[in-house]
Amino acid sequence: MDQKRLPGARKWARSMLMAAAMLLPAMASAADVPSGGTISVSMQEDASGQAGAADAFVDAATLALSDKGFTLLDDGHAALVMELVIRASEVGTGTGKVEKSNSDLMPGGVSGAVGSSFSLAVPSGKTRHVALERTELEMRLHRRGDAAVIWSGSAVTVRPADKRDSAAMALCNALLRAYPEQPETVIGVP
């Protein structure tokens, strides 16, 4: 074996070992995130001050977690706990389309009459002012009885204030789309 090539090989092997040592903690933490099992969803204090928002977010998180293969149980009986934190604030107003209105005509007409009638929903082309709300959802996963967070993520969206259910579903799905991967930044949801 050539003595001149040996020092280079040692240097290369040492650099590979150092790279592996730096990656090892990241790989070990990814292995600690469970991909299934029993889980419960709990709401930390509702920072938005809106009681109705909490139910919508718990329901959306429950659906998203069950789609990921978790079994949902009541609080206190599950091995894992997904903690939700909502931060909502009004950010102004925007314009939205007025929803289609239905005609007052009843289908079927008068009995015994010849002909027919129909109803057609026609867009009015009008707009209205709607309150916009910036909603941020933070999810924190930990084992029951242990405060150490093993996975967390945040997502944010701006939507009309009266569309909380769709905002909750969009935020939960965006956060859990790549689970168990750890999101590095806050996910923006249109």
Backbone as JSON Lines, residues from 0, in Angstrom:
{"i":0,"aa":"M","n":[0.84,-1.18,0.0],"ca":[0.0,0.0,0.0],"c":[0.88,1.23,0.0]}
{"i":1,"aa":"D","n":[0.51,2.23,-0.75],"ca":[1.29,3.46,-0.9],"c":[1.12,4.33,0.33]}
{"i":2,"aa":"Q","n":[2.22,4.7,0.97],"ca":[2.18,5.51,2.18],"c":[1.69,6.92,1.92]}
{"i":3,"aa":"K","n":[1.85,7.43,0.7],"ca":[1.41,8.78,0.39],"c":[-0.11,8.89,0.33]}
{"i":4,"aa":"R","n":[-0.79,7.85,-0.05],"ca":[-2.25,7.89,-0.17],"c":[-2.93,7.68,1.17]}
{"i":5,"aa":"L","n":[-2.29,7.06,2.1],"ca":[-2.88,6.74,3.4],"c":[-3.26,7.97,4.22]}
{"i":6,"aa":"P","n":[-2.43,9.03,4.33],"ca":[-2.84,10.2,5.11],"c":[-4.09,10.87,4.53]}
{"i":7,"aa":"G","n":[-4.24,10.91,3.22],"ca":[-5.44,11.5,2.6],"c":[-6.68,10.68,2.92]}
{"i":8,"aa":"A","n":[-6.53,9.38,2.94],"ca":[-7.66,8.51,3.25],"c":[-8.09,8.68,4.7]}
{"i":9,"aa":"R","n":[-7.13,8.84,5.58],"ca":[-7.46,9.07,7.0],"c":[-8.2,10.39,7.17]}
{"i":10,"aa":"K","n":[-7.71,11.41,6.46],"ca":[-8.35,12.73,6.55],"c":[-9.79,12.66,6.04]}
{"i":11,"aa":"W","n":[-9.99,11.95,4.94],"ca":[-11.33,11.79,4.38],"c":[-12.24,11.03,5.35]}
{"i":12,"aa":"A","n":[-11.72,9.94,5.93],"ca":[-12.5,9.13,6.87],"c":[-12.86,9.95,8.11]}
{"i":13,"aa":"R","n":[-11.91,10.78,8.59],"ca":[-12.17,11.62,9.76],"c":[-13.27,12.63,9.45]}
{"i":14,"aa":"S","n":[-13.23,13.25,8.25],"ca":[-14.26,14.23,7.9],"c":[-15.63,13.56,7.76]}
{"i":15,"aa":"M","n":[-15.68,12.33,7.27],"ca":[-16.94,11.59,7.16],"c":[-17.5,11.26,8.54]}
{"i":16,"aa":"L","n":[-16.64,10.87,9.46],"ca":[-17.08,10.57,10.81],"c":[-17.62,11.81,11.51]}
{"i":17,"aa":"M","n":[-16.96,12.95,11.29],"ca":[-17.44,14.19,11.89],"c":[-18.8,14.59,11.32]}
{"i":18,"aa":"A","n":[-18.99,14.42,10.02],"ca":[-20.27,14.73,9.39],"c":[-21.37,13.82,9.95]}
{"i":19,"aa":"A","n":[-21.05,12.55,10.1],"ca":[-22.03,11.61,10.66],"c":[-22.36,11.95,12.1]}
{"i":20,"aa":"A","n":[-21.37,12.38,12.86],"ca":[-21.62,12.76,14.26],"c":[-22.53,13.99,14.35]}
{"i":21,"aa":"M","n":[-22.41,14.9,13.37],"ca":[-23.28,16.07,13.4],"c":[-24.7,15.71,12.99]}
{"i":22,"aa":"L","n":[-24.88,14.74,12.1],"ca":[-26.21,14.33,11.66],"c":[-26.9,13.41,12.64]}
{"i":23,"aa":"L","n":[-26.16,12.71,13.45],"ca":[-26.73,11.72,14.36],"c":[-27.77,12.3,15.31]}
{"i":24,"aa":"P","n":[-27.55,13.45,15.97],"ca":[-28.59,13.98,16.84],"c":[-29.87,14.33,16.08]}
{"i":25,"aa":"A","n":[-29.77,14.84,14.85],"ca":[-30.96,15.17,14.07],"c":[-31.73,13.91,13.71]}
{"i":26,"aa":"M","n":[-31.0,12.84,13.35],"ca":[-31.66,11.6,13.0],"c":[-32.28,10.96,14.23]}
{"i":27,"aa":"A","n":[-31.66,11.07,15.38],"ca":[-32.21,10.49,16.6],"c":[-33.48,11.21,17.01]}
{"i":28,"aa":"S","n":[-33.53,12.54,16.84],"ca":[-34.73,13.27,17.23],"c":[-35.88,12.97,16.28]}
{"i":29,"aa":"A","n":[-35.6,12.74,14.98],"ca":[-36.66,12.39,14.04],"c":[-37.22,11.01,14.37]}
{"i":30,"aa":"A","n":[-36.37,10.11,14.89],"ca":[-36.83,8.78,15.26],"c":[-37.71,8.83,16.51]}
{"i":31,"aa":"D","n":[-37.55,9.84,17.34],"ca":[-38.35,9.95,18.56],"c":[-39.78,10.39,18.29]}
{"i":32,"aa":"V","n":[-40.07,10.94,17.12],"ca":[-41.41,11.41,16.81],"c":[-42.25,10.2,16.37]}
{"i":33,"aa":"P","n":[-43.31,9.89,17.12],"ca":[-44.13,8.72,16.79],"c":[-44.95,8.95,15.53]}
{"i":34,"aa":"S","n":[-45.17,7.88,14.77],"ca":[-45.96,7.98,13.55],"c":[-47.36,7.39,13.73]}
{"i":35,"aa":"G","n":[-47.72,7.07,14.93],"ca":[-49.04,6.53,15.22],"c":[-49.18,6.29,16.71]}
{"i":36,"aa":"G","n":[-50.31,5.74,17.11],"ca":[-50.57,5.46,18.51],"c":[-51.79,6.23,18.99]}
{"i":37,"aa":"T","n":[-51.98,6.23,20.3],"ca":[-53.13,6.93,20.86],"c":[-52.74,8.37,21.18]}
{"i":38,"aa":"I","n":[-53.67,9.28,20.89],"ca":[-53.39,10.71,21.06],"c":[-54.67,11.42,21.47]}
{"i":39,"aa":"S","n":[-54.5,12.48,22.25],"ca":[-55.63,13.35,22.6],"c":[-55.26,14.77,22.2]}
{"i":40,"aa":"V","n":[-56.27,15.57,21.92],"ca":[-56.07,16.96,21.51],"c":[-56.55,17.85,22.64]}
{"i":41,"aa":"S","n":[-55.68,18.77,23.07],"ca":[-56.08,19.7,24.12],"c":[-55.81,21.12,23.66]}
{"i":42,"aa":"M","n":[-56.63,22.02,24.14],"ca":[-56.5,23.42,23.79],"c":[-55.87,24.14,24.95]}
{"i":43,"aa":"Q","n":[-54.72,24.77,24.67],"ca":[-54.16,25.65,25.69],"c":[-55.05,26.88,25.71]}
{"i":44,"aa":"E","n":[-54.86,27.77,26.64],"ca":[-55.72,28.94,26.73],"c":[-55.96,29.54,25.36]}
{"i":45,"aa":"D","n":[-57.23,29.82,25.08],"ca":[-57.6,30.4,23.8],"c":[-57.22,31.87,23.79]}
{"i":46,"aa":"A","n":[-56.08,32.16,23.23],"ca":[-55.56,33.52,23.24],"c":[-56.38,34.46,22.38]}
{"i":47,"aa":"S","n":[-57.22,33.91,21.49],"ca":[-58.01,34.77,20.62],"c":[-59.2,35.35,21.35]}
{"i":48,"aa":"G","n":[-59.57,34.76,22.48],"ca":[-60.71,35.26,23.24],"c":[-62.04,34.89,22.61]}
{"i":49,"aa":"Q","n":[-62.04,33.93,21.69],"ca":[-63.26,33.52,21.02],"c":[-63.5,32.05,21.31]}
{"i":50,"aa":"A","n":[-64.54,31.78,22.07],"ca":[-64.8,30.41,22.5],"c":[-65.15,29.51,21.32]}
{"i":51,"aa":"G","n":[-65.84,30.01,20.31],"ca":[-66.24,29.19,19.17],"c":[-65.06,28.71,18.35]}
{"i":52,"aa":"A","n":[-63.98,29.46,18.34],"ca":[-62.81,29.09,17.55],"c":[-62.16,27.83,18.1]}
{"i":53,"aa":"A","n":[-62.18,27.65,19.4],"ca":[-61.53,26.5,20.02],"c":[-62.13,25.19,19.52]}
{"i":54,"aa":"D","n":[-63.44,25.1,19.46],"ca":[-64.1,23.88,19.0],"c":[-63.75,23.57,17.55]}
{"i":55,"aa":"A","n":[-63.73,24.58,16.7],"ca":[-63.41,24.38,15.3],"c":[-61.98,23.85,15.14]}
{"i":56,"aa":"F","n":[-61.04,24.37,15.91],"ca":[-59.65,23.94,15.8],"c":[-59.44,22.54,16.37]}
{"i":57,"aa":"V","n":[-60.11,22.22,17.46],"ca":[-59.99,20.86,18.03],"c":[-60.57,19.84,17.05]}
{"i":58,"aa":"D","n":[-61.71,20.15,16.44],"ca":[-62.31,19.24,15.46],"c":[-61.4,19.05,14.25]}
{"i":59,"aa":"A","n":[-60.83,20.15,13.75],"ca":[-59.95,20.07,12.58],"c":[-58.68,19.28,12.9]}
{"i":60,"aa":"A","n":[-58.1,19.5,14.07],"ca":[-56.89,18.77,14.46],"c":[-57.2,17.28,14.63]}
{"i":61,"aa":"T","n":[-58.35,16.97,15.19],"ca":[-58.76,15.58,15.37],"c":[-58.86,14.87,14.03]}
{"i":62,"aa":"L","n":[-59.49,15.51,13.05],"ca":[-59.6,14.91,11.71],"c":[-58.23,14.73,11.05]}
{"i":63,"aa":"A","n":[-57.39,15.76,11.14],"ca":[-56.06,15.69,10.51],"c":[-55.2,14.61,11.16]}
{"i":64,"aa":"L","n":[-55.27,14.48,12.47],"ca":[-54.47,13.45,13.16],"c":[-54.98,12.05,12.86]}
{"i":65,"aa":"S","n":[-56.29,11.88,12.75],"ca":[-56.82,10.56,12.42],"c":[-56.43,10.17,10.99]}
{"i":66,"aa":"D","n":[-56.32,11.15,10.09],"ca":[-55.86,10.87,8.73],"c":[-54.39,10.43,8.71]}
{"i":67,"aa":"K","n":[-53.62,10.83,9.72],"ca":[-52.21,10.45,9.83],"c":[-52.03,9.1,10.51]}
{"i":68,"aa":"G","n":[-53.12,8.46,10.93],"ca":[-53.02,7.13,11.53],"c":[-53.07,7.08,13.03]}
{"i":69,"aa":"F","n":[-53.33,8.2,13.69],"ca":[-53.44,8.21,15.15],"c":[-54.84,7.78,15.59]}
{"i":70,"aa":"T","n":[-54.91,7.17,16.77],"ca":[-56.19,6.81,17.37],"c":[-56.5,7.85,18.43]}
{"i":71,"aa":"L","n":[-57.62,8.55,18.29],"ca":[-57.99,9.63,19.19],"c":[-58.71,9.08,20.42]}
{"i":72,"aa":"L","n":[-58.24,9.49,21.58],"ca":[-58.85,9.11,22.85],"c":[-59.12,10.36,23.67]}
{"i":73,"aa":"D","n":[-59.93,10.19,24.71],"ca":[-60.2,11.31,25.61],"c":[-58.94,11.7,26.37]}
{"i":74,"aa":"D","n":[-58.96,12.93,26.88],"ca":[-57.83,13.44,27.66],"c":[-57.53,12.5,28.83]}
{"i":75,"aa":"G","n":[-56.28,12.28,29.11],"ca":[-55.87,11.49,30.27],"c":[-55.66,10.01,29.99]}
{"i":76,"aa":"H","n":[-56.12,9.51,28.84],"ca":[-55.99,8.09,28.54],"c":[-55.04,7.82,27.38]}
{"i":77,"aa":"A","n":[-54.66,8.84,26.66],"ca":[-53.81,8.66,25.48],"c":[-52.33,8.72,25.86]}
{"i":78,"aa":"A","n":[-51.51,8.06,25.07],"ca":[-50.06,8.08,25.3],"c":[-49.45,9.42,24.9]}
{"i":79,"aa":"L","n":[-50.06,10.1,23.91],"ca":[-49.54,11.37,23.4],"c":[-50.59,12.46,23.54]}
{"i":80,"aa":"V","n":[-50.14,13.69,23.66],"ca":[-51.03,14.85,23.74],"c":[-50.59,15.87,22.71]}
{"i":81,"aa":"M","n":[-51.54,16.3,21.87],"ca":[-51.28,17.38,20.92],"c":[-51.92,18.63,21.49]}
{"i":82,"aa":"E","n":[-51.08,19.58,21.82],"ca":[-51.52,20.84,22.43],"c":[-51.69,21.88,21.32]}
{"i":83,"aa":"L","n":[-52.82,22.57,21.3],"ca":[-53.08,23.61,20.31],"c":[-53.05,24.97,20.97]}
{"i":84,"aa":"V","n":[-52.42,25.93,20.32],"ca":[-52.41,27.31,20.8],"c":[-52.85,28.18,19.62]}
{"i":85,"aa":"I","n":[-53.9,28.97,19.85],"ca":[-54.43,29.85,18.8],"c":[-54.11,31.29,19.17]}
{"i":86,"aa":"R","n":[-53.62,32.02,18.19],"ca":[-53.43,33.46,18.34],"c":[-54.17,34.12,17.18]}
{"i":87,"aa":"A","n":[-55.19,34.89,17.47],"ca":[-55.97,35.54,16.42],"c":[-56.04,37.04,16.69]}
{"i":88,"aa":"S","n":[-55.98,37.81,15.63],"ca":[-56.11,39.26,15.77],"c":[-56.74,39.82,14.5]}
{"i":89,"aa":"E","n":[-57.51,40.86,14.67],"ca":[-58.13,41.52,13.52],"c":[-57.07,42.35,12.81]}
{"i":90,"aa":"V","n":[-57.07,42.29,11.48],"ca":[-56.07,43.01,10.72],"c":[-56.68,44.01,9.75]}
{"i":91,"aa":"G","n":[-57.94,44.29,9.88],"ca":[-58.58,45.27,9.0],"c":[-59.77,44.68,8.28]}
{"i":92,"aa":"T","n":[-60.11,45.29,7.16],"ca":[-61.24,44.82,6.37],"c":[-60.81,44.59,4.94]}
{"i":93,"aa":"G","n":[-61.59,43.81,4.26],"ca":[-61.37,43.54,2.85],"c":[-62.71,43.5,2.16]}
{"i":94,"aa":"T","n":[-62.73,43.22,0.89],"ca":[-63.98,43.1,0.17],"c":[-64.19,41.65,-0.2]}
{"i":95,"aa":"G","n":[-65.43,41.25,-0.14],"ca":[-65.8,39.9,-0.5],"c":[-67.05,39.95,-1.35]}
{"i":96,"aa":"K","n":[-67.23,38.94,-2.19],"ca":[-68.42,38.89,-3.03],"c":[-69.65,38.56,-2.19]}
{"i":97,"aa":"V","n":[-70.76,39.18,-2.54],"ca":[-72.04,38.85,-1.91],"c":[-72.44,37.49,-2.46]}
{"i":98,"aa":"E","n":[-72.87,36.6,-1.58],"ca":[-73.22,35.25,-2.01],"c":[-74.44,35.26,-2.89]}
{"i":99,"aa":"K","n":[-74.53,34.22,-3.71],"ca":[-75.67,34.11,-4.63],"c":[-76.96,34.05,-3.84]}
{"i":100,"aa":"S","n":[-77.99,34.69,-4.41],"ca":[-79.3,34.64,-3.75],"c":[-80.22,33.75,-4.55]}
{"i":101,"aa":"N","n":[-81.1,33.08,-3.86],"ca":[-82.06,32.19,-4.52],"c":[-83.32,32.96,-4.86]}
{"i":102,"aa":"S","n":[-83.93,32.59,-5.94],"ca":[-85.17,33.21,-6.36],"c":[-86.29,32.77,-5.43]}
{"i":103,"aa":"D","n":[-87.32,33.59,-5.34],"ca":[-88.47,33.24,-4.5],"c":[-89.45,32.32,-5.22]}
{"i":104,"aa":"L","n":[-89.21,32.0,-6.48],"ca":[-90.1,31.12,-7.22],"c":[-89.99,29.7,-6.67]}
{"i":105,"aa":"M","n":[-91.11,29.04,-6.57],"ca":[-91.12,27.66,-6.12],"c":[-91.19,26.75,-7.33]}
{"i":106,"aa":"P","n":[-90.39,25.71,-7.4],"ca":[-90.46,24.81,-8.54],"c":[-91.78,24.05,-8.53]}
{"i":107,"aa":"G","n":[-92.29,23.76,-9.72],"ca":[-93.51,22.95,-9.83],"c":[-94.71,23.77,-10.24]}
{"i":108,"aa":"G","n":[-94.8,25.0,-9.87],"ca":[-95.92,25.86,-10.27],"c":[-97.23,25.44,-9.64]}
{"i":109,"aa":"V","n":[-98.32,25.81,-10.28],"ca":[-99.68,25.51,-9.8],"c":[-100.08,24.14,-10.3]}
{"i":110,"aa":"S","n":[-100.76,23.35,-9.44],"ca":[-101.14,22.01,-9.85],"c":[-102.2,22.1,-10.94]}
{"i":111,"aa":"G","n":[-102.09,21.27,-11.94],"ca":[-103.03,21.25,-13.06],"c":[-102.68,22.24,-14.15]}
{"i":112,"aa":"A","n":[-101.7,23.07,-13.97],"ca":[-101.33,24.04,-14.99],"c":[-100.36,23.41,-15.97]}
{"i":113,"aa":"V","n":[-100.35,23.94,-17.18],"ca":[-99.45,23.45,-18.21],"c":[-98.16,24.26,-18.16]}
{"i":114,"aa":"G","n":[-97.01,23.6,-18.31],"ca":[-95.73,24.29,-18.29],"c":[-94.95,23.93,-17.05]}
{"i":115,"aa":"S","n":[-93.84,24.6,-16.85],"ca":[-93.01,24.35,-15.69],"c":[-92.29,25.63,-15.31]}
{"i":116,"aa":"S","n":[-91.68,25.6,-14.16],"ca":[-90.89,26.74,-13.72],"c":[-89.57,26.24,-13.16]}
{"i":117,"aa":"F","n":[-88.63,27.1,-13.07],"ca":[-87.35,26.72,-12.5],"c":[-86.8,27.91,-11.73]}
{"i":118,"aa":"S","n":[-85.85,27.61,-10.85],"ca":[-85.2,28.69,-10.12],"c":[-83.72,28.66,-10.47]}
{"i":119,"aa":"L","n":[-83.14,29.84,-10.54],"ca":[-81.76,29.97,-10.93],"c":[-81.09,30.95,-9.98]}
{"i":120,"aa":"A","n":[-80.0,30.51,-9.34],"ca":[-79.25,31.4,-8.46],"c":[-78.39,32.3,-9.33]}
{"i":121,"aa":"V","n":[-78.57,33.6,-9.19],"ca":[-77.87,34.56,-10.01],"c":[-76.93,35.37,-9.14]}
{"i":122,"aa":"P","n":[-75.63,35.44,-9.5],"ca":[-74.73,36.28,-8.71],"c":[-75.1,37.74,-8.88]}
{"i":123,"aa":"S","n":[-75.01,38.48,-7.81],"ca":[-75.42,39.87,-7.85],"c":[-74.33,40.79,-8.39]}
{"i":124,"aa":"G","n":[-73.07,40.34,-8.37],"ca":[-71.97,41.17,-8.83],"c":[-71.58,42.23,-7.81]}
{"i":125,"aa":"K","n":[-72.21,42.2,-6.64],"ca":[-71.93,43.2,-5.61],"c":[-70.86,42.67,-4.65]}
{"i":126,"aa":"T","n":[-70.22,43.59,-3.96],"ca":[-69.25,43.22,-2.95],"c":[-69.68,43.82,-1.61]}
{"i":127,"aa":"R","n":[-69.1,43.27,-0.57],"ca":[-69.36,43.77,0.78],"c":[-68.04,43.84,1.53]}
{"i":128,"aa":"H","n":[-68.03,44.6,2.59],"ca":[-66.84,44.69,3.43],"c":[-66.88,43.57,4.46]}
{"i":129,"aa":"V","n":[-65.75,42.88,4.63],"ca":[-65.65,41.8,5.61],"c":[-64.46,42.06,6.52]}
{"i":130,"aa":"A","n":[-64.6,41.67,7.78],"ca":[-63.5,41.79,8.73],"c":[-62.5,40.67,8.45]}
{"i":131,"aa":"L","n":[-61.22,41.02,8.39],"ca":[-60.16,40.04,8.17],"c":[-59.48,39.71,9.49]}
{"i":132,"aa":"E","n":[-59.13,38.45,9.64],"ca":[-58.53,37.98,10.88],"c":[-57.25,37.21,10.55]}
{"i":133,"aa":"R","n":[-56.18,37.57,11.25],"ca":[-54.91,36.84,11.14],"c":[-54.93,35.77,12.23]}
{"i":134,"aa":"T","n":[-54.85,34.52,11.81],"ca":[-54.91,33.42,12.76],"c":[-53.63,32.61,12.67]}
{"i":135,"aa":"E","n":[-52.99,32.4,13.82],"ca":[-51.8,31.56,13.9],"c":[-52.11,30.36,14.78]}
{"i":136,"aa":"L","n":[-51.8,29.19,14.29],"ca":[-51.99,27.96,15.04],"c":[-50.63,27.36,15.33]}
{"i":137,"aa":"E","n":[-50.39,27.05,16.59],"ca":[-49.17,26.35,16.99],"c":[-49.59,25.01,17.56]}
{"i":138,"aa":"M","n":[-48.95,23.96,17.1],"ca":[-49.2,22.6,17.59],"c":[-47.93,22.11,18.29]}
{"i":139,"aa":"R","n":[-48.12,21.53,19.48],"ca":[-47.0,20.97,20.24],"c":[-47.36,19.56,20.67]}
{"i":140,"aa":"L","n":[-46.52,18.6,20.31],"ca":[-46.75,17.21,20.65],"c":[-45.82,16.8,21.78]}
{"i":141,"aa":"H","n":[-46.39,16.17,22.8],"ca":[-45.57,15.63,23.89],"c":[-46.22,14.37,24.43]}
{"i":142,"aa":"R","n":[-45.42,13.62,25.14],"ca":[-45.95,12.39,25.76],"c":[-46.74,12.78,27.01]}
{"i":143,"aa":"R","n":[-47.76,12.01,27.32],"ca":[-48.58,12.29,28.5],"c":[-47.71,12.23,29.75]}
{"i":144,"aa":"G","n":[-47.81,13.25,30.56],"ca":[-47.05,13.32,31.8],"c":[-45.65,13.86,31.64]}
{"i":145,"aa":"D","n":[-45.25,14.18,30.44],"ca":[-43.91,14.71,30.18],"c":[-44.06,16.05,29.47]}
{"i":146,"aa":"A","n":[-43.43,17.07,29.98],"ca":[-43.56,18.41,29.4],"c":[-42.65,18.64,28.21]}
{"i":147,"aa":"A","n":[-41.72,17.74,27.96],"ca":[-40.78,17.92,26.85],"c":[-41.5,17.78,25.51]}
{"i":148,"aa":"V","n":[-41.38,18.78,24.67],"ca":[-42.03,18.78,23.36],"c":[-41.19,17.95,22.39]}
{"i":149,"aa":"I","n":[-41.82,16.96,21.73],"ca":[-41.09,16.1,20.8],"c":[-41.35,16.5,19.35]}
{"i":150,"aa":"W","n":[-42.38,17.31,19.09],"ca":[-42.63,17.84,17.75],"c":[-43.46,19.11,17.89]}
{"i":151,"aa":"S","n":[-43.17,20.11,17.09],"ca":[-43.98,21.32,17.12],"c":[-43.93,21.99,15.75]}
{"i":152,"aa":"G","n":[-44.95,22.8,15.5],"ca":[-45.01,23.53,14.25],"c":[-46.01,24.66,14.36]}
{"i":153,"aa":"S","n":[-45.85,25.68,13.5],"ca":[-46.76,26.82,13.47],"c":[-47.16,27.11,12.04]}
{"i":154,"aa":"A","n":[-48.41,27.56,11.87],"ca":[-48.91,27.97,10.57],"c":[-49.76,29.21,10.77]}
{"i":155,"aa":"V","n":[-49.83,30.07,9.75],"ca":[-50.56,31.32,9.85],"c":[-51.34,31.56,8.57]}
{"i":156,"aa":"T","n":[-52.52,32.2,8.7],"ca":[-53.33,32.57,7.55],"c":[-54.1,33.84,7.87]}
{"i":157,"aa":"V","n":[-54.53,34.54,6.83],"ca":[-55.4,35.7,6.97],"c":[-56.65,35.4,6.15]}
{"i":158,"aa":"R","n":[-57.78,35.38,6.83],"ca":[-59.06,35.04,6.18],"c":[-60.17,35.87,6.79]}
{"i":159,"aa":"P","n":[-61.35,35.88,6.13],"ca":[-62.48,36.57,6.75],"c":[-62.79,35.97,8.12]}
{"i":160,"aa":"A","n":[-63.17,36.81,9.05],"ca":[-63.41,36.37,10.43],"c":[-64.55,35.36,10.53]}
{"i":161,"aa":"D","n":[-65.48,35.39,9.59],"ca":[-66.61,34.46,9.66],"c":[-66.3,33.11,9.01]}
{"i":162,"aa":"K","n":[-65.05,32.87,8.61],"ca":[-64.64,31.61,7.97],"c":[-63.67,30.84,8.85]}
{"i":163,"aa":"R","n":[-63.92,30.78,10.16],"ca":[-63.0,30.13,11.09],"c":[-62.88,28.63,10.85]}
{"i":164,"aa":"D","n":[-63.99,27.99,10.48],"ca":[-63.93,26.54,10.27],"c":[-62.99,26.18,9.13]}
{"i":165,"aa":"S","n":[-63.07,26.93,8.02],"ca":[-62.19,26.63,6.89],"c":[-60.75,27.0,7.23]}
{"i":166,"aa":"A","n":[-60.54,28.07,8.01],"ca":[-59.18,28.44,8.43],"c":[-58.59,27.36,9.32]}
{"i":167,"aa":"A","n":[-59.39,26.83,10.24],"ca":[-58.91,25.78,11.15],"c":[-58.49,24.54,10.37]}
{"i":168,"aa":"M","n":[-59.32,24.14,9.43],"ca":[-59.01,22.94,8.65],"c":[-57.76,23.16,7.8]}
{"i":169,"aa":"A","n":[-57.64,24.33,7.17],"ca":[-56.48,24.61,6.32],"c":[-55.19,24.64,7.13]}
{"i":170,"aa":"L","n":[-55.22,25.26,8.31],"ca":[-54.02,25.35,9.14],"c":[-53.59,23.99,9.67]}
{"i":171,"aa":"C","n":[-54.53,23.19,10.15],"ca":[-54.19,21.85,10.67],"c":[-53.64,20.95,9.57]}
{"i":172,"aa":"N","n":[-54.28,20.98,8.4],"ca":[-53.79,20.15,7.29],"c":[-52.41,20.58,6.83]}
{"i":173,"aa":"A","n":[-52.16,21.88,6.78],"ca":[-50.85,22.37,6.36],"c":[-49.76,21.95,7.33]}
{"i":174,"aa":"L","n":[-50.06,22.01,8.63],"ca":[-49.06,21.63,9.64],"c":[-48.75,20.14,9.61]}
{"i":175,"aa":"L","n":[-49.77,19.32,9.43],"ca":[-49.57,17.88,9.53],"c":[-49.3,17.22,8.18]}
{"i":176,"aa":"R","n":[-49.26,18.0,7.1],"ca":[-49.05,17.43,5.77],"c":[-47.74,16.65,5.7]}
{"i":177,"aa":"A","n":[-46.67,17.17,6.23],"ca":[-45.37,16.51,6.15],"c":[-44.97,15.82,7.45]}
{"i":178,"aa":"Y","n":[-45.9,15.68,8.4],"ca":[-45.59,15.04,9.68],"c":[-45.03,13.66,9.4]}
{"i":179,"aa":"P","n":[-44.0,13.2,10.05],"ca":[-43.33,13.66,11.26],"c":[-42.16,14.61,11.01]}
{"i":180,"aa":"E","n":[-41.99,15.08,9.78],"ca":[-40.95,16.07,9.51],"c":[-41.2,17.32,10.35]}
{"i":181,"aa":"Q","n":[-40.16,17.89,10.88],"ca":[-40.26,19.09,11.72],"c":[-40.22,20.33,10.83]}
{"i":182,"aa":"P","n":[-41.29,21.15,10.78],"ca":[-41.21,22.38,9.97],"c":[-40.2,23.35,10.59]}
{"i":183,"aa":"E","n":[-39.35,23.91,9.74],"ca":[-38.3,24.8,10.24],"c":[-38.76,26.23,10.42]}
{"i":184,"aa":"T","n":[-39.81,26.63,9.69],"ca":[-40.32,27.99,9.77],"c":[-41.84,27.95,9.93]}
{"i":185,"aa":"V","n":[-42.43,29.11,10.14],"ca":[-43.88,29.21,10.21],"c":[-44.42,29.02,8.78]}
{"i":186,"aa":"I","n":[-45.42,28.16,8.65],"ca":[-45.99,27.85,7.35],"c":[-47.07,28.88,7.04]}
{"i":187,"aa":"G","n":[-46.97,29.51,5.89],"ca":[-48.0,30.46,5.45],"c":[-49.04,29.74,4.63]}
{"i":188,"aa":"V","n":[-50.31,29.93,4.98],"ca":[-51.41,29.27,4.28],"c":[-52.26,30.34,3.6]}
{"i":189,"aa":"P","n":[-52.45,30.27,2.28],"ca":[-53.26,31.28,1.59],"c":[-54.73,31.19,1.96]}
